[in-house]
Amino acid sequence: MDLEKLNNCLRELLQTKGSDIFRTKGILNLSGEEQRFVFQGVHILFDGRGDRAWKPEETRKSELVFIGRNLDEAGLREGLRVCLV
């Protein structure tokens, strides 16, 4: 995933749906990084950091979880799809 695009996507999402998003969390495979990026958030508060290096046998993938109400799964998927590299 492209970090700049992802930041923009999440910023817009939290500004528009922050009151409906109770919790976010995930592990991301960021372009150009050898470490996993771990993040979590509650409502509009969000924090992330580099984690351990990806293991050679691991599949480098991004997994995100959004817990909330009135969330549009298809819209979330499409919004995040533009962050893929």
N, C-alpha and C positions, 0 to 999 in steps of 0.2 A: 504494500500500500504506500501511497505517496503521503508523507506526513503533513505537508502543507495543505494539500487538498482535504485530507482527513480532518485537520484542525478546523478548516473553514466549514466543512459539512457538519461537524459536531457543534460548532459554535452556533450556526444557524438553527440546527435542530433544538438545541437547548434554549435558544432565545424564543423560538416559536412554540415549543412543546414542553419546556422545562417543568411546568407545574404538573404535567401528566407523566413525566418520567420519574419514577421513584428511585430506580437504581440502574446503573450501567456498569459493566465490567467486561474485561476481555484480555486476550493475548494477541498481539499483532506482529505480523511479519512486515517490517518497514523496509522499503527499498534502500539498499546500500548499507544496511546495518547487519552486523553479525550476531547481535543480541536480540532476544525476544523483548518486546515492549509490553509491559503490563499496565493496565489502567483500571480505574474504578471511579465511580461517581455517585452522588446522591443529589437528586433534583438538579440544580444548576451548578453544583460544586463538582469539580472534576480534577483528578490527579493521575499522573502517569510517570513511569520511570523505566529505564533500561533494566533488564533482568539478566539472567544467565545467558550464556551463548547457546545457540541452537546446537543440539547434538547432531553428529553426522547422519545418524539413522532416523532422525525426526523428519516428518513432513513439515516443511515450513509453510504454515497457513495462518490465517487470521480468523479468530473466533470472537464474536461480539455478542453480548447479551443485554437486552433492554427489558426492564421490568417496569410496567406502568399500566395506564388505562388509556383507552381511545387511541392506541398507537396503530398506525397504518403499516402493516408488515411489508406490503409490496412497495410502498413509498420509501420506507427505510432501506430496503434492499437496493432499490434503484438509486437512491441518494448516495449510498455507500459504494455502489458499483463504479461511479465516476472517480473514486479514489484509488482504484486498482491501477497497477503499473503494468 
